Amino acid sequence: GAGVSQSPSNKVTEKGKDVELRCDPISGHTALYWYRQSLGQGLEFLIYFQGNSAPDKSGLPSDRFSAERTGGSVSTLTIQRTQQEDSAVYLCASRRGGTDTQYFGPGTRLTVL
Amino acid sequence: KNEVEQSPQNLTAQEGEFITINCSYSVGISALHWLQQHPGGGIVSLFMLSSGKKKHGRLIATINIQEKHSSLHITASHPRDSAVYICAVRRGTGNQFYFGTGTSLTVIP
């Protein structure tokens, strides 16, 4: 069966530009997480969606970061006015309601020049 | 100081050895998660624990809530176990996970 997919797999952008990263969770998974992994750093929680509830945005590092989840499925993470410190691998994970296991996507490697 | 500490940072073992990776945390938690990140970057969830012990194949995870400590054991290690093992904790009823920086394991044939 299809796993979590993310696009693009790689994104190179110039400082100051906006970027959109996409996550397609596993069908039927109600929970969706965004994480980021910077070079040499551990994983960092960004945002959590559960069904139709308001998202938990407590991990977003600044107001340049935002995310949406349309129709309880696809999610888009948007970074406005990118900075070099935004360079990282952005990972998405989804989880079926009532279970603990998160299924991770392959990530999007973002490089801000 | 990171709220989640893992040890060792790097570990090299001979095939067949018994391996232990440790995770200590400094906050009250509702659950602890062990993840495996392969050299290509893909992440797989291994265990979610809130108490006691769980076993899956050659992998065993234990947690001691009072001591704020968890261990991941690998029996009869194999080169395909080579990966980074990451510990993550969830505080209270929140959704946010706090991650350790990982233990890089290399199993030599």
Backbone of each chain as ProteinMPNN parsed JSONL, in Angstrom:
{"seq_chain_A": "GAGVSQSPSNKVTEKGKDVELRCDPISGHTALYWYRQSLGQGLEFLIYFQGNSAPDKSGLPSDRFSAERTGGSVSTLTIQRTQQEDSAVYLCASRRGGTDTQYFGPGTRLTVL", "coords_chain_A": {"N_chain_A": [[0.82, -1.194, 0.0], [0.298, 2.379, -0.383], [2.591, 4.609, 1.074], [3.434, 7.403, 3.183], [3.813, 10.285, 1.287], [5.977, 12.838, 0.055], [6.55, 16.021, -1.401], [8.415, 18.671, -3.016], [11.199, 16.335, -3.411], [13.639, 17.463, -3.142], [14.566, 20.854, -2.656], [15.818, 23.817, -3.744], [16.361, 27.11, -2.935], [16.392, 30.708, -3.075], [17.492, 32.987, -0.606], [14.952, 34.754, 1.065], [12.879, 34.114, -0.623], [9.627, 32.533, -0.951], [8.535, 29.255, 0.018], [6.782, 26.187, -0.662], [5.923, 23.172, 0.791], [4.867, 19.859, 0.347], [2.719, 17.349, 1.715], [1.447, 14.119, 1.476], [-0.546, 12.187, 3.284], [-0.993, 8.819, 4.592], [-3.869, 7.213, 3.403], [-6.819, 7.676, 5.232], [-5.576, 8.144, 7.614], [-5.833, 10.119, 10.421], [-4.28, 11.805, 11.921], [-1.59, 14.094, 11.564], [1.757, 15.067, 11.336], [4.312, 17.563, 11.211], [7.791, 17.773, 11.012], [11.18, 18.97, 11.514], [14.54, 18.445, 10.513], [17.577, 19.523, 11.132], [20.934, 19.891, 9.884], [23.115, 17.908, 11.659], [21.579, 18.198, 13.886], [18.953, 17.193, 16.147], [15.643, 15.797, 15.524], [12.9, 18.048, 15.221], [9.858, 19.09, 16.434], [7.206, 20.578, 14.611], [4.401, 21.132, 13.854], [1.067, 19.927, 14.426], [-1.701, 18.129, 13.222], [-5.001, 17.064, 13.832], [-7.638, 15.41, 12.718], [-10.502, 17.377, 12.373], [-9.883, 19.224, 14.226], [-8.49, 22.239, 15.723], [-5.183, 23.008, 14.703], [-2.139, 22.064, 16.423], [0.152, 24.359, 16.885], [2.429, 24.769, 18.27], [5.141, 24.247, 17.899], [6.139, 25.712, 15.788], [8.726, 27.719, 14.542], [8.767, 30.456, 13.934], [6.736, 33.266, 12.824], [6.946, 33.145, 10.142], [6.49, 30.671, 9.305], [3.926, 28.473, 8.321], [1.114, 26.248, 8.148], [-1.213, 24.188, 6.423], [-4.018, 21.995, 6.28], [-5.884, 20.429, 4.058], [-9.186, 19.336, 3.662], [-8.807, 17.313, 5.476], [-6.748, 15.745, 4.588], [-4.31, 16.081, 2.45], [-1.432, 18.026, 3.266], [0.125, 21.215, 3.466], [3.13, 22.821, 4.031], [4.238, 26.016, 4.515], [6.848, 28.258, 4.045], [7.696, 31.474, 4.52], [9.636, 34.15, 3.116], [12.281, 32.939, 3.166], [15.114, 31.958, 5.138], [18.649, 31.356, 5.6], [19.03, 29.722, 7.782], [16.808, 28.159, 7.712], [17.34, 25.996, 6.207], [17.121, 22.568, 5.958], [15.976, 19.166, 6.502], [12.674, 18.52, 5.931], [10.186, 16.766, 7.434], [7.313, 14.731, 7.221], [4.745, 13.058, 8.977], [2.249, 10.546, 9.417], [-0.596, 9.251, 11.209], [-2.794, 6.7, 12.236], [-5.937, 7.219, 13.754], [-6.332, 6.56, 17.212], [-4.212, 4.865, 17.414], [-0.639, 4.443, 18.035], [1.546, 4.441, 16.331], [3.6, 6.242, 14.193], [3.911, 7.011, 10.78], [6.429, 7.771, 8.654], [7.207, 10.109, 6.06], [9.462, 10.421, 3.214], [10.728, 12.834, 3.336], [11.55, 16.303, 2.61], [14.268, 17.884, 1.322], [15.412, 20.964, 2.054], [17.213, 23.631, 0.803], [18.527, 26.71, 1.422], [19.897, 29.302, -0.244]], "CA_chain_A": [[0.0, 0.0, 0.0], [1.061, 3.612, -0.473], [2.998, 5.21, 2.325], [3.383, 8.862, 3.198], [4.674, 10.843, 0.248], [6.271, 14.261, 0.193], [7.129, 16.636, -2.604], [9.421, 17.939, -3.778], [12.176, 15.631, -2.574], [14.685, 18.46, -2.918], [14.187, 22.202, -3.062], [16.848, 24.834, -3.545], [15.75, 28.407, -3.128], [17.208, 31.838, -2.66], [17.069, 33.688, 0.615], [13.904, 35.742, 0.861], [11.775, 33.551, -1.404], [8.685, 31.672, -0.243], [8.49, 27.873, -0.468], [5.682, 25.331, -0.209], [6.265, 21.758, 0.856], [3.601, 19.122, 0.358], [2.687, 16.026, 2.337], [0.271, 13.278, 1.255], [-0.503, 11.145, 4.31], [-1.648, 7.552, 4.273], [-5.313, 7.374, 3.369], [-7.514, 7.257, 6.439], [-4.867, 8.595, 8.818], [-6.409, 11.391, 10.83], [-3.255, 12.648, 12.546], [-0.478, 14.439, 10.677], [2.802, 15.848, 11.995], [5.463, 18.085, 10.485], [9.023, 17.886, 11.785], [12.318, 19.343, 10.716], [15.807, 17.885, 10.978], [18.678, 20.327, 10.624], [22.195, 19.16, 9.823], [23.768, 17.744, 12.953], [20.624, 18.425, 14.981], [17.889, 16.207, 16.252], [14.344, 16.144, 14.977], [12.225, 19.135, 15.928], [8.425, 19.14, 16.141], [6.733, 21.859, 14.094], [2.965, 21.336, 13.923], [0.289, 18.683, 14.493], [-3.103, 18.198, 12.835], [-5.81, 15.898, 14.191], [-8.996, 15.517, 12.211], [-10.983, 18.731, 12.113], [-9.536, 20.084, 15.35], [-7.494, 23.279, 15.469], [-3.838, 22.415, 14.771], [-1.201, 22.441, 17.477], [1.226, 25.063, 16.181], [3.372, 25.2, 19.304], [6.516, 24.037, 17.501], [6.566, 26.563, 14.672], [9.794, 28.571, 15.083], [8.494, 31.884, 13.743], [5.497, 33.494, 12.077], [7.173, 32.909, 8.715], [6.083, 29.29, 9.055], [2.509, 28.182, 8.472], [0.741, 24.981, 7.523], [-2.634, 23.922, 6.241], [-4.385, 20.623, 5.919], [-7.15, 20.58, 3.351], [-10.038, 18.155, 3.584], [-8.326, 16.265, 6.358], [-5.813, 14.853, 3.913], [-3.04, 16.693, 2.058], [-0.99, 19.174, 4.047], [1.161, 22.057, 2.881], [3.913, 23.658, 4.946], [4.727, 27.185, 3.79], [7.846, 29.092, 4.711], [7.795, 32.767, 3.821], [10.892, 34.92, 3.271], [13.206, 31.934, 3.699], [16.429, 32.34, 5.648], [19.59, 30.249, 5.479], [18.848, 28.784, 8.903], [15.666, 27.284, 7.436], [17.839, 24.824, 5.49], [16.911, 21.367, 6.769], [15.054, 18.19, 5.925], [11.338, 18.66, 6.506], [9.568, 15.441, 7.45], [5.909, 14.631, 7.544], [4.355, 11.732, 9.446], [0.818, 10.425, 9.685], [-0.926, 8.218, 12.197], [-4.217, 6.355, 12.291], [-6.543, 7.564, 15.02], [-6.425, 5.482, 18.188], [-2.963, 4.095, 17.438], [0.534, 5.239, 18.398], [2.625, 4.379, 15.348], [3.677, 7.268, 13.158], [4.539, 6.59, 9.534], [7.141, 8.94, 8.16], [7.524, 10.282, 4.662], [10.901, 10.456, 2.912], [11.27, 14.158, 3.626], [11.959, 17.273, 1.6], [15.512, 18.57, 1.701], [15.36, 22.37, 1.653], [18.472, 24.37, 0.876], [18.337, 28.15, 1.181], [21.213, 29.866, -0.593]], "C_chain_A": [[0.854, 1.244, 0.0], [1.38, 4.11, 0.923], [2.793, 6.707, 2.263], [4.309, 9.369, 2.095], [4.838, 12.338, 0.467], [6.859, 14.774, -1.122], [7.384, 18.111, -2.364], [10.361, 17.175, -2.847], [13.339, 16.562, -2.231], [14.195, 19.81, -3.4], [15.345, 23.133, -2.73], [16.214, 26.18, -3.854], [16.7, 29.502, -2.668], [16.622, 32.476, -1.408], [16.023, 34.75, 0.273], [12.709, 35.238, 0.073], [10.864, 32.715, -0.5], [8.752, 30.264, -0.832], [7.277, 27.156, 0.111], [6.128, 23.881, -0.292], [4.973, 20.981, 1.06], [3.761, 17.763, 1.017], [1.362, 15.345, 2.006], [0.305, 12.146, 2.276], [-1.122, 9.848, 3.802], [-3.163, 7.749, 4.371], [-5.951, 6.848, 4.651], [-6.811, 7.66, 7.725], [-5.349, 9.997, 9.185], [-5.377, 12.347, 11.431], [-2.098, 12.865, 11.583], [0.471, 15.363, 11.413], [3.782, 16.391, 10.948], [6.625, 18.219, 11.471], [10.1, 18.471, 10.888], [13.577, 18.793, 11.377], [16.925, 18.684, 10.326], [19.953, 19.519, 10.708], [22.836, 19.119, 11.198], [22.859, 17.948, 14.152], [19.623, 17.279, 15.031], [16.632, 16.674, 15.547], [13.668, 17.184, 15.857], [10.767, 19.151, 15.482], [8.051, 20.526, 15.644], [5.24, 22.055, 14.352], [2.269, 19.984, 13.849], [-1.153, 18.977, 14.1], [-3.803, 16.916, 13.292], [-7.233, 16.151, 13.721], [-9.349, 16.95, 11.876], [-10.657, 19.706, 13.237], [-8.543, 21.157, 14.931], [-6.102, 22.68, 15.602], [-3.064, 22.91, 15.98], [0.027, 23.036, 16.801], [2.394, 25.41, 17.108], [4.83, 25.051, 18.91], [7.008, 24.937, 16.378], [7.564, 27.604, 15.179], [9.564, 30.058, 14.902], [7.214, 32.035, 12.935], [5.72, 33.413, 10.569], [6.706, 31.513, 8.304], [4.58, 29.156, 9.255], [2.219, 26.857, 7.779], [-0.761, 24.884, 7.445], [-2.82, 22.441, 5.972], [-5.782, 20.687, 5.329], [-7.907, 19.261, 3.321], [-9.57, 17.011, 4.443], [-7.327, 15.333, 5.721], [-4.489, 15.562, 3.664], [-2.717, 17.89, 2.935], [0.112, 19.914, 3.3], [1.817, 22.873, 3.981], [4.51, 24.793, 4.111], [5.727, 27.934, 4.647], [7.987, 30.361, 3.887], [9.155, 33.401, 4.1], [11.97, 34.017, 3.874], [14.55, 32.549, 4.099], [17.349, 31.121, 5.556], [19.42, 29.236, 6.61], [17.621, 27.887, 8.747], [16.106, 26.021, 6.689], [17.792, 23.605, 6.406], [16.149, 20.346, 5.932], [13.73, 18.315, 6.665], [10.605, 17.335, 6.326], [8.113, 15.54, 7.868], [5.645, 13.208, 8.027], [2.851, 11.702, 9.65], [0.563, 9.218, 10.585], [-2.425, 7.964, 12.148], [-4.755, 6.697, 13.669], [-6.638, 6.356, 15.937], [-5.204, 4.584, 18.239], [-1.8, 5.027, 17.738], [1.567, 5.352, 17.281], [2.517, 5.493, 14.324], [4.412, 6.695, 11.953], [5.128, 7.832, 8.873], [7.266, 8.926, 6.641], [9.028, 10.374, 4.464], [11.538, 11.813, 3.153], [11.506, 15.002, 2.392], [13.202, 17.964, 2.113], [15.458, 19.984, 1.15], [16.719, 23.008, 1.853], [18.195, 25.812, 0.507], [19.71, 28.771, 0.967], [21.338, 31.326, -0.175]], "O_chain_A": [[2.032, 1.176, 0.351], [0.551, 4.043, 1.831], [2.074, 7.217, 1.405], [5.454, 8.931, 1.987], [3.951, 13.008, 0.996], [7.56, 14.061, -1.84], [6.661, 18.747, -1.597], [10.315, 17.354, -1.63], [13.941, 16.455, -1.162], [13.502, 19.911, -4.413], [15.788, 23.219, -1.585], [15.604, 26.365, -4.907], [17.679, 29.247, -1.967], [15.409, 32.491, -1.201], [16.182, 35.53, -0.667], [11.644, 35.855, 0.093], [11.272, 32.256, 0.566], [8.995, 30.094, -2.026], [6.809, 27.464, 1.207], [6.642, 23.428, -1.315], [4.102, 21.38, 1.833], [4.799, 17.113, 0.894], [0.29, 15.911, 2.223], [1.115, 11.228, 2.142], [-1.699, 9.802, 2.715], [-3.663, 8.374, 5.306], [-5.668, 5.736, 5.098], [-7.38, 7.535, 8.809], [-5.285, 10.928, 8.382], [-5.584, 13.561, 11.444], [-1.678, 11.948, 10.878], [0.043, 16.33, 12.043], [4.039, 15.748, 9.931], [6.469, 18.704, 12.591], [9.968, 18.476, 9.664], [13.676, 18.689, 12.599], [17.19, 18.547, 9.132], [20.055, 18.579, 11.496], [23.072, 20.153, 11.822], [23.305, 17.881, 15.297], [19.477, 16.508, 14.082], [16.561, 17.793, 15.041], [13.842, 17.198, 17.076], [10.48, 19.218, 14.287], [8.515, 21.532, 16.181], [4.847, 23.029, 14.994], [2.799, 19.024, 13.29], [-1.756, 19.94, 14.574], [-3.259, 15.82, 13.155], [-7.938, 17.002, 14.263], [-8.604, 17.649, 11.19], [-11.087, 20.859, 13.218], [-7.844, 21.018, 13.927], [-5.859, 21.911, 16.532], [-3.292, 24.007, 16.49], [0.84, 22.317, 16.219], [3.239, 26.239, 16.772], [5.69, 25.674, 19.532], [8.195, 24.917, 16.053], [7.276, 28.303, 16.15], [10.122, 30.855, 15.657], [6.673, 31.054, 12.424], [4.778, 33.593, 9.798], [6.548, 31.216, 7.12], [4.027, 29.66, 10.232], [2.988, 26.406, 6.93], [-1.486, 25.422, 8.281], [-1.918, 21.742, 5.509], [-6.75, 20.971, 6.035], [-7.35, 18.211, 3.001], [-9.899, 15.856, 4.174], [-7.073, 14.246, 6.239], [-3.643, 15.639, 4.555], [-3.598, 18.668, 3.301], [0.922, 19.31, 2.597], [1.138, 23.535, 4.766], [5.201, 24.55, 3.122], [5.482, 28.208, 5.822], [8.351, 30.322, 2.712], [9.742, 33.217, 5.166], [12.499, 34.294, 4.95], [15.038, 33.503, 3.494], [16.878, 29.989, 5.446], [19.639, 28.04, 6.42], [17.411, 26.97, 9.541], [15.325, 25.079, 6.555], [18.359, 23.617, 7.499], [15.735, 20.625, 4.806], [13.686, 18.224, 7.892], [10.43, 16.851, 5.208], [7.742, 16.322, 8.743], [6.257, 12.26, 7.535], [2.247, 12.711, 10.013], [1.383, 8.308, 10.7], [-3.223, 8.894, 12.033], [-4.065, 6.474, 14.664], [-6.983, 5.26, 15.497], [-5.163, 3.639, 19.027], [-1.947, 6.248, 17.703], [2.382, 6.274, 17.29], [1.486, 5.668, 13.675], [5.408, 5.985, 12.095], [4.427, 8.8, 8.578], [7.411, 7.872, 6.022], [9.785, 10.403, 5.435], [12.764, 11.928, 3.173], [11.643, 14.49, 1.281], [13.203, 18.553, 3.194], [15.459, 20.188, -0.064], [17.303, 22.934, 2.934], [17.693, 26.104, -0.579], [20.562, 28.772, 1.855], [22.379, 31.944, -0.396]]}, "seq_chain_B": "KNEVEQSPQNLTAQEGEFITINCSYSVGISALHWLQQHPGGGIVSLFMLSSGKKKHGRLIATINIQEKHSSLHITASHPRDSAVYICAVRRGTGNQFYFGTGTSLTVIP", "coords_chain_B": {"N_chain_B": [[20.577, 22.531, 28.261], [19.633, 19.529, 26.754], [16.367, 18.139, 26.846], [16.115, 15.483, 26.41], [18.335, 12.93, 26.51], [20.672, 10.875, 24.89], [22.623, 7.885, 24.957], [25.16, 5.556, 23.938], [26.593, 8.183, 21.815], [27.705, 7.294, 19.484], [28.162, 4.007, 18.265], [29.855, 1.044, 17.712], [29.651, -2.273, 16.732], [30.287, -5.804, 16.696], [28.948, -8.185, 14.448], [26.31, -10.101, 15.739], [26.581, -9.377, 18.375], [25.13, -8.287, 21.514], [23.266, -5.421, 21.93], [22.891, -2.288, 23.561], [21.111, 0.663, 23.826], [20.734, 3.784, 25.327], [18.348, 6.026, 26.83], [17.682, 8.966, 28.448], [15.587, 11.205, 30.239], [14.373, 14.396, 31.311], [11.97, 15.391, 32.067], [8.486, 15.079, 33.035], [6.666, 12.534, 31.42], [4.262, 11.293, 29.016], [4.508, 9.359, 27.156], [6.966, 7.43, 25.397], [8.983, 7.214, 22.552], [10.628, 5.113, 20.27], [12.649, 5.416, 17.447], [13.896, 4.502, 14.194], [16.369, 5.492, 11.998], [17.347, 5.118, 8.798], [20.393, 4.888, 6.81], [19.779, 6.101, 4.34], [17.982, 7.97, 5.1], [15.291, 7.457, 5.642], [12.713, 7.125, 8.066], [11.604, 4.98, 10.597], [9.09, 3.921, 12.774], [9.658, 2.284, 15.788], [8.924, 1.506, 18.47], [6.356, 2.479, 20.803], [6.156, 3.486, 24.064], [4.704, 3.491, 27.305], [4.968, 2.35, 29.709], [6.73, -0.358, 31.341], [7.686, -2.965, 29.19], [8.434, -3.761, 25.798], [8.485, -6.01, 23.012], [9.76, -6.82, 19.843], [10.476, -8.987, 17.499], [13.926, -9.111, 17.233], [14.288, -6.916, 18.752], [14.029, -5.12, 21.77], [12.375, -3.015, 23.998], [12.532, -1.087, 26.912], [11.179, 0.684, 29.717], [11.617, 2.829, 32.506], [9.74, 4.547, 34.481], [9.963, 5.892, 36.933], [12.709, 6.298, 37.163], [13.128, 7.79, 34.953], [14.064, 6.786, 32.437], [14.915, 4.933, 29.547], [15.616, 1.994, 27.67], [16.866, 0.609, 24.651], [17.224, -2.499, 23.287], [19.11, -4.656, 21.224], [19.171, -7.842, 20.113], [21.443, -10.403, 18.985], [22.82, -8.894, 16.909], [22.909, -7.483, 13.589], [24.404, -6.556, 10.447], [22.43, -5.146, 8.976], [21.095, -3.804, 10.916], [22.379, -1.471, 11.236], [22.101, 1.896, 11.698], [20.638, 5.065, 12.644], [19.412, 5.483, 15.851], [16.698, 6.848, 17.455], [15.376, 8.517, 20.218], [12.317, 9.696, 21.526], [10.198, 11.845, 23.408], [6.926, 12.364, 24.739], [5.253, 14.921, 26.302], [2.965, 15.016, 28.921], [-0.408, 15.557, 27.992], [0.0, 16.661, 25.616], [0.806, 17.197, 22.12], [3.295, 17.486, 21.201], [6.476, 16.206, 20.475], [9.644, 15.619, 21.947], [12.926, 15.305, 20.952], [15.783, 13.13, 21.17], [19.258, 13.374, 20.179], [20.058, 11.174, 18.869], [21.516, 7.895, 18.374], [24.164, 6.62, 16.69], [24.521, 3.635, 15.153], [26.725, 1.131, 14.115], [27.063, -1.962, 12.714], [29.357, -4.41, 12.317], [30.255, -6.85, 9.936]], "CA_chain_B": [[20.63, 21.075, 28.344], [18.535, 18.895, 26.063], [15.489, 17.414, 27.76], [16.262, 14.065, 26.107], [19.745, 12.614, 26.283], [20.915, 9.501, 24.495], [23.998, 7.408, 25.021], [26.219, 6.439, 23.479], [26.3, 8.913, 20.574], [28.135, 6.398, 18.409], [28.391, 2.649, 18.75], [30.254, 0.059, 16.711], [29.543, -3.606, 17.301], [30.478, -6.945, 15.81], [27.721, -8.94, 14.182], [25.976, -11.09, 16.759], [26.656, -8.817, 19.725], [23.954, -7.71, 22.166], [23.466, -3.966, 21.924], [21.989, -1.484, 24.39], [21.119, 2.124, 23.626], [20.05, 4.371, 26.475], [17.676, 7.315, 26.69], [17.275, 9.565, 29.727], [14.833, 12.432, 30.027], [14.346, 15.183, 32.551], [10.626, 15.919, 32.292], [7.439, 14.063, 33.11], [6.222, 12.199, 30.079], [3.136, 10.371, 28.894], [4.901, 8.268, 26.266], [8.309, 7.499, 24.828], [8.971, 6.644, 21.205], [11.911, 4.773, 19.661], [12.615, 5.491, 15.991], [15.096, 4.062, 13.497], [16.587, 6.254, 10.775], [18.309, 4.412, 7.963], [21.375, 5.766, 6.156], [19.153, 6.889, 3.273], [17.168, 9.023, 5.695], [13.942, 7.046, 5.995], [12.484, 6.914, 9.501], [10.62, 3.949, 10.917], [8.729, 3.857, 14.179], [9.916, 0.955, 16.349], [8.1, 1.267, 19.655], [5.849, 3.542, 21.654], [6.062, 2.913, 25.41], [4.376, 4.343, 28.442], [5.407, 1.616, 30.893], [7.106, -1.745, 31.148], [8.59, -3.533, 28.202], [7.838, -4.269, 24.564], [9.421, -6.806, 22.222], [9.374, -7.071, 18.461], [11.598, -9.681, 16.88], [15.169, -9.028, 18.004], [14.31, -5.625, 19.44], [13.327, -5.04, 23.052], [12.434, -1.681, 24.589], [12.069, -1.02, 28.297], [11.11, 2.031, 30.267], [11.46, 2.957, 33.945], [9.165, 5.889, 34.62], [10.498, 6.515, 38.143], [14.091, 6.708, 36.915], [13.137, 8.6, 33.726], [15.077, 6.139, 31.627], [14.484, 3.863, 28.662], [16.675, 1.321, 26.922], [16.544, -0.183, 23.462], [18.177, -3.594, 23.16], [19.086, -5.439, 19.983], [19.844, -9.124, 20.301], [22.007, -10.999, 17.764], [22.863, -7.771, 15.969], [23.201, -7.788, 12.193], [24.756, -5.316, 9.731], [21.263, -4.378, 8.542], [20.638, -2.975, 12.048], [23.131, -0.207, 11.205], [21.157, 3.002, 11.532], [20.58, 5.972, 13.791], [18.26, 5.185, 16.702], [16.284, 8.117, 18.042], [14.407, 8.472, 21.306], [11.489, 10.9, 21.584], [9.243, 11.779, 24.511], [5.755, 13.226, 24.681], [4.957, 15.429, 27.63], [1.565, 15.158, 29.281], [-1.399, 15.228, 26.975], [0.305, 17.43, 24.422], [1.121, 16.493, 20.89], [4.665, 17.748, 20.81], [7.509, 15.254, 20.856], [10.988, 16.144, 22.113], [13.787, 14.25, 20.419], [17.205, 13.039, 21.404], [20.044, 13.594, 18.969], [20.261, 9.912, 18.179], [22.691, 7.032, 18.543], [24.54, 6.038, 15.404], [24.977, 2.26, 15.332], [27.316, 0.426, 12.984], [27.319, -3.364, 13.011], [30.366, -4.887, 11.375], [30.12, -8.309, 9.697]], "C_chain_B": [[19.398, 20.503, 27.666], [17.693, 18.116, 27.061], [15.607, 15.911, 27.562], [17.722, 13.805, 25.757], [19.87, 11.145, 25.915], [22.38, 9.157, 24.665], [24.053, 5.959, 24.574], [25.787, 7.214, 22.233], [26.615, 8.049, 19.366], [28.469, 5.046, 19.005], [28.747, 1.758, 17.573], [30.27, -1.306, 17.374], [29.86, -4.651, 16.241], [29.134, -7.643, 15.623], [27.519, -10.005, 15.256], [25.982, -10.542, 18.174], [25.287, -8.315, 20.192], [24.218, -6.221, 22.358], [22.443, -3.299, 22.834], [22.2, -0.015, 24.081], [20.243, 2.73, 24.712], [19.454, 5.733, 26.156], [17.249, 7.782, 28.076], [16.572, 10.883, 29.444], [14.603, 13.114, 31.363], [12.962, 15.723, 32.885], [9.642, 14.771, 32.463], [6.891, 13.798, 31.73], [4.982, 11.309, 30.139], [3.476, 9.197, 27.984], [6.311, 8.506, 25.758], [8.321, 6.683, 23.549], [10.414, 6.317, 20.797], [11.734, 4.731, 18.148], [13.938, 4.995, 15.434], [15.205, 4.862, 12.197], [17.71, 5.601, 9.984], [19.245, 5.384, 7.283], [20.783, 6.601, 5.041], [18.23, 7.967, 3.785], [15.792, 8.599, 6.137], [13.815, 6.718, 7.47], [11.36, 5.912, 9.697], [10.349, 3.988, 12.411], [8.937, 2.434, 14.68], [8.952, 0.633, 17.488], [7.543, 2.578, 20.184], [5.581, 2.911, 23.008], [5.529, 3.936, 26.378], [4.737, 3.653, 29.754], [5.939, 0.259, 30.451], [8.051, -2.02, 30.001], [7.801, -3.944, 26.969], [8.907, -4.986, 23.76], [8.857, -6.973, 20.823], [10.567, -7.69, 17.77], [12.819, -9.623, 17.776], [15.286, -7.734, 18.809], [13.469, -5.68, 20.716], [13.477, -3.61, 23.565], [11.853, -1.752, 25.993], [12.025, 0.431, 28.736], [10.909, 1.952, 31.772], [11.013, 4.392, 34.213], [9.771, 6.615, 35.829], [11.902, 7.054, 37.914], [14.222, 7.563, 35.664], [14.188, 8.065, 32.755], [14.437, 5.043, 30.785], [15.702, 3.264, 27.978], [16.085, 0.607, 25.718], [17.635, -1.236, 23.325], [17.997, -4.265, 21.805], [19.849, -6.721, 20.255], [20.344, -9.638, 18.942], [22.085, -9.964, 16.642], [23.373, -8.204, 14.591], [23.576, -6.487, 11.483], [23.548, -4.5, 9.269], [20.64, -3.557, 9.676], [21.358, -1.632, 12.079], [22.196, 0.925, 10.823], [21.368, 3.966, 12.689], [19.295, 5.674, 14.552], [17.943, 6.428, 17.53], [15.204, 7.874, 19.09], [13.619, 9.781, 21.311], [10.482, 10.751, 22.712], [8.102, 12.747, 24.264], [5.405, 13.63, 26.108], [3.461, 15.546, 27.836], [0.64, 14.752, 28.159], [-1.144, 15.978, 25.677], [0.634, 16.555, 23.23], [2.587, 16.588, 20.509], [5.592, 16.672, 21.341], [8.835, 15.993, 20.961], [11.962, 15.009, 21.823], [15.194, 14.31, 20.978], [17.943, 13.221, 20.097], [20.436, 12.298, 18.276], [21.538, 9.189, 18.563], [22.973, 6.383, 17.2], [25.174, 4.672, 15.638], [25.539, 1.71, 14.029], [27.614, -0.999, 13.434], [28.21, -3.93, 11.911], [30.23, -6.396, 11.194], [31.28, -9.081, 10.314]], "O_chain_B": [[18.272, 20.912, 27.945], [18.217, 17.51, 27.996], [15.238, 15.141, 28.449], [18.265, 14.392, 24.821], [19.257, 10.279, 26.54], [23.259, 10.009, 24.537], [23.106, 5.206, 24.798], [24.735, 6.931, 21.661], [25.899, 8.063, 18.364], [28.994, 4.954, 20.114], [28.038, 1.718, 16.567], [30.839, -1.474, 18.453], [29.717, -4.405, 15.043], [28.301, -7.68, 16.529], [28.453, -10.716, 15.627], [25.445, -11.175, 19.083], [24.419, -7.971, 19.391], [25.258, -5.82, 22.881], [21.278, -3.694, 22.873], [23.326, 0.481, 24.077], [19.144, 2.244, 24.98], [19.975, 6.487, 25.334], [16.538, 7.072, 28.787], [16.933, 11.594, 28.506], [14.635, 12.475, 32.415], [12.796, 16.434, 33.876], [9.925, 13.634, 32.086], [6.674, 14.727, 30.952], [4.692, 10.671, 31.151], [2.815, 8.16, 28.03], [6.784, 9.641, 25.698], [7.74, 5.6, 23.479], [11.311, 7.144, 20.959], [10.809, 4.105, 17.631], [14.97, 5.054, 16.103], [14.268, 4.908, 11.4], [18.857, 5.536, 10.427], [18.943, 6.573, 7.181], [21.244, 7.72, 4.812], [17.741, 8.791, 3.011], [15.164, 9.298, 6.932], [14.707, 6.103, 8.056], [10.313, 5.986, 9.054], [11.276, 4.078, 13.217], [8.45, 1.483, 14.071], [8.257, -0.383, 17.465], [8.153, 3.638, 20.042], [4.863, 1.916, 23.101], [5.862, 5.118, 26.288], [4.806, 4.303, 30.797], [5.65, -0.215, 29.353], [9.092, -1.376, 29.866], [6.664, -4.408, 27.063], [10.084, -4.627, 23.809], [7.669, -7.229, 20.63], [11.553, -7.011, 17.485], [12.768, -10.031, 18.936], [16.297, -7.504, 19.473], [12.358, -6.211, 20.732], [14.577, -3.059, 23.565], [10.827, -2.388, 26.23], [12.731, 1.287, 28.203], [10.139, 1.128, 32.265], [11.816, 5.324, 34.174], [10.057, 7.81, 35.758], [12.252, 8.128, 38.404], [15.32, 8.018, 35.344], [15.078, 8.792, 32.313], [13.546, 4.325, 31.238], [16.696, 3.951, 27.739], [14.974, 0.079, 25.757], [18.821, -0.911, 23.256], [16.88, -4.418, 21.311], [21.034, -6.69, 20.587], [19.757, -9.353, 17.899], [21.497, -10.135, 15.574], [24.151, -9.149, 14.457], [23.109, -5.419, 11.88], [23.639, -3.275, 9.18], [19.769, -2.72, 9.437], [20.994, -0.751, 12.858], [21.58, 0.91, 9.757], [22.167, 3.717, 13.592], [18.216, 5.621, 13.962], [18.807, 6.979, 18.212], [14.252, 7.126, 18.869], [14.192, 10.853, 21.122], [9.967, 9.658, 22.948], [8.282, 13.806, 23.664], [5.278, 12.789, 26.998], [2.764, 16.121, 27.001], [0.858, 13.755, 27.469], [-1.959, 15.942, 24.755], [0.724, 15.332, 23.335], [3.066, 15.878, 19.625], [5.508, 16.277, 22.504], [9.119, 16.886, 20.163], [11.847, 13.91, 22.366], [15.734, 15.388, 21.23], [17.334, 13.222, 19.027], [21.07, 12.318, 17.222], [22.507, 9.796, 19.018], [22.125, 5.685, 16.642], [26.237, 4.569, 16.25], [24.911, 1.81, 12.976], [28.327, -1.215, 14.414], [27.853, -3.924, 10.733], [30.106, -7.135, 12.17], [31.33, -10.307, 10.212]]}, "name": "protein", "num_of_chains": 2, "seq": "GAGVSQSPSNKVTEKGKDVELRCDPISGHTALYWYRQSLGQGLEFLIYFQGNSAPDKSGLPSDRFSAERTGGSVSTLTIQRTQQEDSAVYLCASRRGGTDTQYFGPGTRLTVLKNEVEQSPQNLTAQEGEFITINCSYSVGISALHWLQQHPGGGIVSLFMLSSGKKKHGRLIATINIQEKHSSLHITASHPRDSAVYICAVRRGTGNQFYFGTGTSLTVIP"}
